[in-house]
Amino acid sequence: MIPAPPPKVITRHRNGQVHAYVMDAGAFGTLEPAAVFQPRAGDEVVESAVRPDLERVVYTTLNGVVCLTRAGDLVWASAFEPHSDVRHGHRPGCALSLDGRTVWVYRPDAMAGRGGGDQWVVYDAESGVVLARRELETVGHGAGHYVHPMDGSIYLDIGEGQDGSVILRGTAGAGGEPEFVTYPWSDRCLIDLAPGGQQFMTVDHGQADVAFHRHPSGDVLFTLPVEAFGYDPEDTFVEWSGGYLTPDTAVVTLGGEGQDEEEWFRCHLIDVLTGTVSGEIAVETTNPYELQPLGDGSWLTVGPDGDPVRWSHPPLQSAP
């Protein structure tokens, strides 16, 4: 019998600290942090990840990656060399692997002015030893990591600003050495992986459509342009947000600007089994990028004090 995966842990950065929140089955409403980590003095955290047991945090700064215990003791640290004095335009990112044994770090070295291209680096989570390093042909500002919930492969979506978006996937090779695959697009932004792992969702960089792809091949299962939602593509676009609400239902957000120049957005539900639009869902947020579907029928928004708020929509169980 396959054991149930541990509850998802998400992090938020507040008051110079890393707050970790556990997505327990009964945890709804405004969430309280299950653990709080204090970074090293002088460290400004860019991105972070916390182990499911809440005993360790890994975070990136503009010039390195750090691993600390819950008590604040240093486990290991790795500096990005050479040191960059560039303050803006580059955001190093990190993620823990599904089994917790490795840390995957994206280094936007080109924008940081380090004299080389970007890198994707894999560290041993216990020792900080570099296990693999992939030199990239990107000039990214930042990137999002997405951990596959079943096979543990890692997707990386690198944002290159006006130049588009590059999607890669890293896997554990047969000999233990990570293997890397680059998908053949420069115009699609990765939004989310399905909770069952069978597919993933992207949005056109120009925001003209949303597409759903087979994992791991990337083959397109179906595409929905703005017109499929009943909107005029001249004044409506697909937001780079949304994701999988359940294994069979995705949230796609459409946005635009009204005649009074007031911006608007609406969240539509997609039946990913049939590729059809199946209604709308109301979310309590003024910013579509604060919406984070969790794949189990619930989603997060941001509360007035910065804590995540978890919502549930019981009627979804019987939605057509």
N, C-alpha and C positions, 0 to 999 in steps of 0.2 A: 504494500500500500504506500503510495506516494504521500509523504507528510505535507500538511498544509503550509504554504509559505508564511513567513512571519508578517505581522502587520506592517504596512508601509510607513516609513518614517520620512517626514519632510522637514526642511529647515527654513528658518527665517532669521534675518539679521536685525537685531534691535538693540539700541543703546550700546553699541560696541560689542555685543555678545552674539553667540550663535544659539538660537532657541530651537530645540528639537521637539516635534509633535508626532505622536503615534496615532495612526488611523485605526484605532480599535473599532470593533463592530458597533458598539453602543455609543461612541463618542460623536455627538452632534452639537450644533450651536457653536458658540465661541469656544475655541480650544485653548487649554492651558498647556504650557510646555511641560513635557515629561522629563526633560533634562535641559540644563543651561551650561554652555561651555564658554569659558573666558579665554579669548585668544591671547597670545603673547603680547607683552607691552610693545606698542608701536605698530603692531600688525593691523592693517585695514583689510578685512575679509572681503573678497570678491565673490567667491562661490564656496559652498560647503556641502559635505555629506556626512551623515552620522550612521554608525553601525546599528543594526536592529536591536542589539543588546544595550545600546545607549552608553557604551563604555568608552568609545573613541570617536573623535571627530577628525576629519581631514578637511583642510580648507586651502584655497589659493589666495595669494596676494598678487600685486602687480609684478613681484620679483621672486616668487617662490611658492612652494607647497609645503604644508606643515601638518603633522599628525600629533595630536595631544590626547592624553587620557581625560576622563571626566574630571579628575582631580586637578587637571591643569599641567600635569607632568609631560615633558617633551618625549615623544616616542622616536620621532625622526623628523628631519627637515631637509629639503633640497632646494638650493638656490638656483634661479634661472640666470645663467651667465651669458654675456656680460650684464651687469646691472643696468637697468633702464631708468632714465630720468623722465621719460615720457609719462605724463599723468593721465592722459585721456585717449580714447580711441582703441584701447585694447583691454580685454577682460579675460584673463586666463580662467579656465573652467576645470571642474573635476567631478568624478563619479566613482563610487565603489562598485566593484563587480557584484554579481548576484550571490556568489559564494563568499564574498568579503575578503578574498585572498589577494586581490589586486586593486590598485588605484590607477585610474585612467585620467591623464591630465592633458588638456589642450593648451598649447603655448602659442599665442598670436605674436610670434617674434618679429615678423615683418613690420607690423604696425608699432611694435615697441621699439623699433630702431636698433635691433640687436645685430644687424648686418647679415642676417640669414633669413631663410624661409620659415614658415610655421612648422610646428612639431606636434606630434601626438605621442605621448610618452606613457609607458606602462611601468608602474612601480610595484614591488612587493609590499603588501600592506603592513607586514610585520617589521620589516627591516628598512624599507625605503630604498632598497637596491633597485636600480633600473633593469627591468627585464626585457624591454623592447623599446625601440624608438623609431617612429615613422616620420621621415622628412616629407613635408607636404608642399604642394605647388600652389598654395593658397596665400592670399593676403587678407586674412580675416580680422574682424574687430572682436569677435567672440564666437562662442559655439555652445550648443546644447547637447548634453549627453542623454541618451535614452537606453536603459538597460532592458534587454529582452527578458520577459518574465519566465520563459521556459528554458531556452537553451543558453542563456547567459551572455550571448553576444552583445556588443555595445555599438549602438548607432551614434554617429557624431554629425551634427548639422552645423556647418561653418557659415556664418554670415559675412559676406564680403561687401556689404553696403550696396551701392548701385550696381555692382558687378554681379550680383546674384548670390546663390547659395550652393554649397557643395555638400553632398551627403556621403559619408563613409561608414563602413561597418568593420569592427574588429572582432575576431574570434580566436579561441584557443586552438592552436594548430595540433596536429597529430603528435608532434614531439614536444608539446608544451610551449613552443615558440608561437606568439600571437601572429595571426595572419590578417591582412588588411585588404579590403575591397572598396573601390571607389565606384559609386553609381554614375551612370553616363548622363547626368544632367547638371546644368549649372543654373537652372531657372525654377527649381522647386525647393520649398522650405518644408522640412520635416516638422510635423505638428505633434504626432503621438503614435505609440505602438498599441495595438489591440491588447487587452488584458489576457486573452488566450494565446497571443503571440502569432496568430496566423496571418496577420496583415498589418500594414501601417498606412498612415494618412499624411498627405502632403498638400500644400497650397501653392499655386503658381506664384512665382516671385512678383509678377505683375498683377496679382490678385484677381485674375480673371476666372479661376475655377479651383475646385478641390478634387483631388484624386485619391483613390484607395488602391494600394499595391499589395501583391502577394509577398510574404516573407519566405525566404530571404532573396528571391530572385529580383524583386522590384517590378515584376510584370504588372501592368495596370489592369485592375479588375473592373473599374468603371470610373468615369469622370463626370462631374456635375458642373456645368458653367453657371454663371450668375443667372442666366435666363431660366434655368431649371427650377429656380426658387420663385419665379414670377416677378423678377426685378429687371429694370432697364440697365444693361451693362454700361451705359454712358454715364450714369450717376450713382452706381452701386458697385461694391467690390467685396471680395471675400477677405475677411480679416485673417491675419496670421495667428489665429487662436482657435480654441475649441479642443476637441479630442474625443476619446471613447468614454461614453457615459456607462455603458455596459458592453459585454462582448459583442452584442448584436446591434448596438445603437451608438451612433456618433453625434456629436454636437458640432455644427458648422455655423459660424457667425458671419452674417452679412452686415455691411455698414455703408454709410453714405452721409450726405449732407442735404438737409431740407432746403426749401426755398428761402427760409429765414436764416440760412447759413448755420443752423444748429445741427451738430453731428448726432447721428443715431446709429443704433445697432440692434439686431435681432438674432436670437439663437434658434436655429432650426435643427430638428432631429432627423437623422438619416438611418433608415433600415439598411445596414451594410450587407445583409443577406440577399436583399433584392435590389439594392442600389436606388431606392426611391426615397423621396422626401416624405416624412411621416408626421409633420406637425411642428409646433414651436414649444419652447420651454422658457419660462420667465426666470430671470436671475436677478438677485438683489445686488447689483453693482452698477456703477456709472462708467466703468472701464472694461471693455471686453477682454483685456489682457490680464485682468485679475481673476478671471474664471479658470478653474483648473479641475476638469472632470477626473475622477479617480478610478473609473472603470468598474465600480461595484454598484452603480446606481446613485452614487453621491457625488458632490462636487464642492470645491472650496471657492470662497471669495475672501476679501480682506475686510476685516472689521475696522471701526473708526480708530481703534488704538493700535492697529497694525497686526493684531493676532488673526490667524486664519479662522474663518467661520465655515463650518461644514453643514451642507444642506442635503436633504433627501426629498425625493418626489415619489411618494407611494403609488400614485396612479400610473407611473411608468410600467408597473408590473403587468398591467392589463391594456397598455396602449397598443393600437393596431400596428 
